[in-house]
């Protein structure tokens, strides 16, 4: 197994969590190495060359958003995904990864994800998704929904606290 993830705490925690669960479920594997590109890397060719030399059975991809999509594009050009099983477990199966990448996501790639577009299955949720889709022409992304929820949380907390500068009241309200 080879891992590639962002050179930050998220990337490192992603690998730690993945290995923890392999051990927890008694999965036998051999860890070869991990690669840590900087955020917003545009040229993944050195990493792809190294991964091709490593020749792993499984490549675990911890990259996300534009970095994930750029890595997929460049990996396809080098036929990386015909030589290994690719997995994207954390934030992998989200709508935006597929809507932006179209047919570039390799067939047979393993994903995890949550489908927040239709969960929870409530009228409020359906109205939210359709309203965003109608106004933007696209489904809302996970990040969009996170920000939307955060803004509403903050507005409600400020309303309850009565003063946006009263830190103790804001904490209590949240």
C-alpha positions in Angstrom: 0.0 0.0 0.0 1.1 3.5 -0.9 -0.5 6.6 0.4 -0.6 10.1 -1.1 -2.1 12.9 0.9 -1.8 16.7 1.5 1.2 17.8 3.5 -0.9 19.0 6.5 -2.5 17.7 9.6 -5.6 16.5 7.7 -3.4 14.4 5.4 -1.4 12.8 8.2 -4.5 12.1 10.3 -6.1 10.5 7.2 -3.3 8.0 6.9 -3.3 7.3 10.7 -7.0 6.7 10.7 -6.8 4.5 7.7 -4.0 2.4 9.2 -5.8 2.2 12.5 -8.9 0.8 10.9 -6.9 -1.7 8.8 -5.4 -3.0 12.1 -8.8 -2.9 13.9 -10.4 -5.1 11.2 -7.3 -7.3 11.0 -6.5 -6.5 7.4 -3.1 -7.8 6.4 -1.2 -5.3 4.4 2.3 -4.0 3.7 2.8 -0.3 4.0 5.4 0.9 1.4 5.5 4.7 1.8 3.5 7.9 1.9 3.9 11.0 -0.3 3.0 14.5 1.0 2.6 17.1 -1.8 1.9 20.6 -0.7 -1.6 22.0 -1.1 -2.4 23.3 -4.6 0.4 21.3 -6.2 0.0 21.6 -9.9 2.6 19.1 -11.1 2.2 15.6 -9.7 4.6 14.0 -12.1 7.4 13.4 -9.5 4.9 11.7 -7.2 3.3 9.7 -10.0 6.7 8.5 -11.2 7.6 7.4 -7.7 4.3 5.6 -7.2 4.8 3.8 -10.5 8.3 2.7 -9.3 6.8 1.6 -6.0 4.3 -0.5 -8.0 1.7 -0.8 -5.1 -1.2 -3.1 -5.2 -3.3 -0.4 -3.6 -2.9 3.4 -3.8 -4.8 5.3 -1.0 -5.5 8.9 -2.1 -6.0 11.4 0.7 -5.9 14.4 -1.6 -9.1 16.4 -1.8 -10.9 19.0 -3.9 -8.9 20.5 -6.8 -5.7 18.6 -5.7 -7.6 15.3 -5.9 -9.0 16.1 -9.3 -5.6 17.3 -10.7 -3.9 14.2 -9.4 -6.5 12.0 -11.2 -6.1 13.9 -14.4 -2.3 13.5 -14.4 -2.5 9.9 -13.2 -4.7 9.0 -16.1 -2.2 10.5 -18.5 0.5 8.2 -17.1 -1.8 5.1 -16.9 -1.3 5.0 -13.2 -4.8 3.6 -12.4 -4.4 0.6 -14.8 -1.5 -0.6 -12.6 -3.0 -0.2 -9.1 -6.2 -0.3 -7.2 -7.0 3.3 -6.2 -9.0 4.1 -3.1 -10.4 7.5 -1.9 -12.0 6.9 1.5 -12.2 10.3 3.1 -14.4 12.9 1.3 -14.1 10.8 -1.9 -17.6 10.0 -3.1 -18.8 13.6 -3.0 -20.8 15.0 -5.9 -18.2 17.7 -6.7 -15.4 15.1 -7.3 -17.5 13.5 -10.0 -19.2 16.7 -11.5 -15.9 18.4 -12.1 -14.0 15.3 -13.2 -16.7 13.8 -15.5 -15.3 10.7 -17.1 -11.8 11.1 -15.7 -12.4 9.2 -12.5 -10.9 5.8 -13.1 -13.3 2.9 -13.4 -13.0 0.5 -10.4 -11.8 3.2 -8.0 -13.1 2.6 -4.4 -14.8 5.5 -2.7 -16.5 6.4 0.5 -18.7 9.3 1.0 -22.0 10.6 2.3 -24.9 11.6 0.1 -26.1 14.7 1.8 -28.1 15.7 -1.3 -31.0 13.4 -0.3 -30.3 12.9 3.4 -32.0 13.6 5.6 -35.0 12.9 3.4 -37.1 15.9 4.4 -39.0 18.6 2.6 -36.6 21.2 4.0 -33.6 19.3 2.6 -35.3 18.8 -0.8 -36.2 22.5 -1.0 -32.6 23.5 -0.1 -31.1 21.3 -2.8 -33.5 22.4 -5.5 -33.2 26.1 -4.6 -29.4 26.0 -4.9 -29.6 23.9 -8.1 -32.1 26.3 -9.6 -30.0 29.4 -8.8 -26.6 27.9 -9.8 -27.4 25.2 -12.2 -25.5 22.7 -10.0 -26.1 20.7 -6.9 -24.7 22.1 -3.8 -21.3 20.8 -2.8 -20.4 19.5 0.7 -18.5 22.7 1.3 -21.4 24.8 0.2 -23.7 23.0 2.6 -21.1 23.3 5.4 -20.8 27.0 5.0 -24.6 27.5 4.6 -25.1 25.6 7.9 -22.3 27.5 9.6 -23.7 30.9 8.6 -27.1 29.9 10.0 -25.6 28.6 13.2 -23.8 31.8 13.7 -26.8 33.9 12.9 -28.9 32.0 15.4 -26.2 32.2 18.1 -25.9 35.9 17.6 -29.7 36.3 17.8 -29.8 34.3 21.0 -26.7 36.0 22.5 -28.1 39.5 21.6 -24.6 40.9 21.1 -22.1 39.6 18.6 -19.2 40.8 20.8 -20.3 38.9 23.9 -18.1 35.8 23.6 -19.5 34.0 26.7 -23.1 34.5 25.5 -22.1 33.3 22.0 -20.5 30.1 23.4 -23.5 29.4 25.5 -25.8 29.9 22.6 -23.9 27.6 20.4 
